[in-house]
């Protein structure tokens, strides 16, 4: 079965077409600047990339993607009928959804109703779903929630110490993010350890422009660094991460801004970008640090220190771990960041093999810990789209069996 994976943003729409008979990627791309000036659609297949005229709406973007996929000269399928199902990434499933589900009107309305908790993501995710419904009304659709993997957290991990009545009324709690990525690398880790996933105890570090750390016990998330929103946690590309809440009040008073203005500042102007003054891109900050830029050096130190704190905290919560896993753009590609994060953790049984860390083939699973390290250290490339496609396939298969 061929499955189309959709990840819709407010003005973008990423897509992948996968053949699930062999889990092979057929084509992928991104619709950028939807509804804005100079929108484009990128289309990658067979090692080539082409650019097409973009779209004014999400519905138009879906139509154009499908037309490209079936194009007589450039397409990779003969008709829309070859697409057996569509899987959608949705950031926030809140307390309502503990797993991926088949989409119906109730699910879409729930996604829209949860927009207060993810105002930048859920409305766009819902637009993508409704656009696909209009263009391919007879094709089953599945939603994969980023938060679902973290619904196994115990109360003491996800609760904030606010008035319990406010938690009950407003559902203010930790939800986490990147769940699809953490779940994927946990399953891959189980394979390389030769264990059933239910036996895995690990700390997974998804490090990119957005980053989160998760404690895994018995293959399940028992704590994670992101909170009610993706602002909580470690230092990120433009996000501050953990911060004293009174900083918001202080900035409101001293910068004459609203709460919304300060939250926008903490989400989009801080992190690596705000500290370094160079970029939100870890690679650019690293280059600046190598040239002696002290603020860039400080930004990298802050990032590594914040990740180390969560790793140490989760080592305590788990009472040790089988492995620490690095994934995501920074986690997979920055030897310097990995070394800085795990250095001086020998007494916790974490010892890096620096030669392995610096010299391995990117894009594959690699063990980078020293032979005498009690805790194994792995680099495992994430594949959220494949994880989504697997969920979509399983749900659609069960749907057909029930009929």
Secondary structure as the mmCIF struct_conf table of DSSP 4:
data_model
#
loop_
_struct_conf.conf_type_id
_struct_conf.id
_struct_conf.beg_label_comp_id
_struct_conf.beg_label_asym_id
_struct_conf.beg_label_seq_id
_struct_conf.end_label_comp_id
_struct_conf.end_label_asym_id
_struct_conf.end_label_seq_id
STRN STRN1 UNK A 2 UNK A 8
BEND BEND1 UNK A 10 UNK A 11
STRN STRN2 UNK A 13 UNK A 19
TURN_TY1_P TURN_TY1_P1 UNK A 20 UNK A 23
STRN STRN3 UNK A 24 UNK A 32
BEND BEND2 UNK A 33 UNK A 33
TURN_TY1_P TURN_TY1_P2 UNK A 34 UNK A 35
BEND BEND3 UNK A 36 UNK A 36
TURN_TY1_P TURN_TY1_P3 UNK A 37 UNK A 38
STRN STRN4 UNK A 40 UNK A 45
TURN_TY1_P TURN_TY1_P4 UNK A 46 UNK A 47
STRN STRN5 UNK A 48 UNK A 53
BEND BEND4 UNK A 56 UNK A 57
HELX_RH_AL_P HELX_RH_AL_P1 UNK A 58 UNK A 69
TURN_TY1_P TURN_TY1_P5 UNK A 70 UNK A 70
TURN_TY1_P TURN_TY1_P6 UNK A 72 UNK A 74
BEND BEND5 UNK A 76 UNK A 76
BEND BEND6 UNK A 78 UNK A 78
HELX_RH_3T_P HELX_RH_3T_P1 UNK A 80 UNK A 82
STRN STRN6 UNK A 83 UNK A 90
BEND BEND7 UNK A 91 UNK A 91
TURN_TY1_P TURN_TY1_P7 UNK A 94 UNK A 96
BEND BEND8 UNK A 98 UNK A 99
STRN STRN7 UNK A 101 UNK A 102
HELX_RH_AL_P HELX_RH_AL_P2 UNK A 105 UNK A 113
HELX_RH_3T_P HELX_RH_3T_P2 UNK A 114 UNK A 116
TURN_TY1_P TURN_TY1_P8 UNK A 117 UNK A 117
TURN_TY1_P TURN_TY1_P9 UNK A 119 UNK A 121
HELX_RH_AL_P HELX_RH_AL_P3 UNK A 122 UNK A 135
BEND BEND9 UNK A 136 UNK A 136
TURN_TY1_P TURN_TY1_P10 UNK A 137 UNK A 138
BEND BEND10 UNK A 139 UNK A 139
STRN STRN8 UNK A 140 UNK A 145
TURN_TY1_P TURN_TY1_P11 UNK A 146 UNK A 147
HELX_RH_3T_P HELX_RH_3T_P3 UNK A 148 UNK A 152
HELX_RH_AL_P HELX_RH_AL_P4 UNK A 155 UNK A 158
BEND BEND11 UNK A 161 UNK A 162
HELX_RH_AL_P HELX_RH_AL_P5 UNK A 164 UNK A 170
BEND BEND12 UNK A 173 UNK A 173
BEND BEND13 UNK A 177 UNK A 177
HELX_RH_AL_P HELX_RH_AL_P6 UNK A 179 UNK A 193
TURN_TY1_P TURN_TY1_P12 UNK A 194 UNK A 194
BEND BEND14 UNK A 195 UNK A 195
HELX_RH_3T_P HELX_RH_3T_P4 UNK A 197 UNK A 199
STRN STRN9 UNK A 202 UNK A 206
BEND BEND15 UNK A 208 UNK A 210
STRN STRN10 UNK A 212 UNK A 217
TURN_TY1_P TURN_TY1_P13 UNK A 218 UNK A 219
STRN STRN11 UNK A 220 UNK A 224
BEND BEND16 UNK A 225 UNK A 225
BEND BEND17 UNK A 228 UNK A 229
TURN_TY1_P TURN_TY1_P14 UNK A 230 UNK A 231
BEND BEND18 UNK A 232 UNK A 234
BEND BEND19 UNK A 237 UNK A 238
BEND BEND20 UNK A 242 UNK A 242
TURN_TY1_P TURN_TY1_P15 UNK A 245 UNK A 245
HELX_RH_AL_P HELX_RH_AL_P7 UNK A 246 UNK A 255
TURN_TY1_P TURN_TY1_P16 UNK A 256 UNK A 256
HELX_RH_AL_P HELX_RH_AL_P8 UNK A 259 UNK A 268
BEND BEND21 UNK A 269 UNK A 269
HELX_RH_AL_P HELX_RH_AL_P9 UNK A 271 UNK A 276
BEND BEND22 UNK A 277 UNK A 278
BEND BEND23 UNK A 280 UNK A 280
HELX_RH_AL_P HELX_RH_AL_P10 UNK A 282 UNK A 290
TURN_TY1_P TURN_TY1_P17 UNK A 291 UNK A 292
HELX_RH_AL_P HELX_RH_AL_P11 UNK A 294 UNK A 318
TURN_TY1_P TURN_TY1_P18 UNK A 319 UNK A 319
BEND BEND24 UNK A 320 UNK A 320
BEND BEND25 UNK A 322 UNK A 322
STRN STRN12 UNK A 323 UNK A 327
HELX_RH_AL_P HELX_RH_AL_P12 UNK A 328 UNK A 333
HELX_RH_AL_P HELX_RH_AL_P13 UNK A 335 UNK A 342
TURN_TY1_P TURN_TY1_P19 UNK A 343 UNK A 344
HELX_RH_3T_P HELX_RH_3T_P5 UNK A 346 UNK A 348
TURN_TY1_P TURN_TY1_P20 UNK A 349 UNK A 349
STRN STRN13 UNK A 352 UNK A 352
HELX_RH_AL_P HELX_RH_AL_P14 UNK A 354 UNK A 358
BEND BEND26 UNK A 359 UNK A 359
TURN_TY1_P TURN_TY1_P21 UNK A 362 UNK A 363
BEND BEND27 UNK A 364 UNK A 364
STRN STRN14 UNK A 366 UNK A 367
STRN STRN15 UNK A 369 UNK A 369
TURN_TY1_P TURN_TY1_P22 UNK A 371 UNK A 372
BEND BEND28 UNK A 374 UNK A 375
STRN STRN16 UNK A 376 UNK A 379
HELX_RH_AL_P HELX_RH_AL_P15 UNK A 384 UNK A 402
#
